[in-house]
Amino acid sequence: MSTVDATSLTREQLTATVHRIEVAALLDRYLITLDTGQLDDAWAESLFTADAVVEFPVGRHEGIDRLAAFHRTALAKFDRTQHLNSPAVVDLDGDRAVLRANLTSTQVLPSQALFVTGTLAHGEAALTMRGWRLRALSFRLIWKTGEPPRTGGAPRTDQATR
């Protein structure tokens, strides 16, 4: 049972709730599609702004151009992956939002060994003409178990993916 009477919410409160849900869903869709989806330009455009920055402990990419290819290159090092996140905490400020969530990522190497990480995800989103989109998404490593892939790393900048 909820402690909130939905009939007493103002239009602004309802709108803010919907916006929080939409922003949190960006992270959910991003992580699920890393494991199951087609990572193409349409995928990137459905999640990110044109000037988006994505940063991992092993790589960084700026801009939407070649963002899908950057992700495909990073994921190609693994046989399979599974990304599980906590519910995102979303703070709104007009047409901007900040989100935070915890993430456990399990990567199966070609040898079938596991590389598992716990990270803190941090993102910034903007309300665009096409809805909410991520402007920045970063992951800070908290812990890891197993050995990461030995062959190269994800490209350090967008220049390496061109």
Secondary structure, 3 states (H helix, E strand, C coil): CCCCCHHHCCHHHHHHHHHHHHHHHHHHHHHHHHHHCCCCHHHHHHHEEEEEEEEECCEEEECCCCHHHHHHHHHCCCCEEEEEECCCEEEEECCEEEEEEEEEEEEECCCCCEEEEEEEEEEEEEEECCEEEEEEEEEEEEEEECCCCCCCCCCCCHHHHC
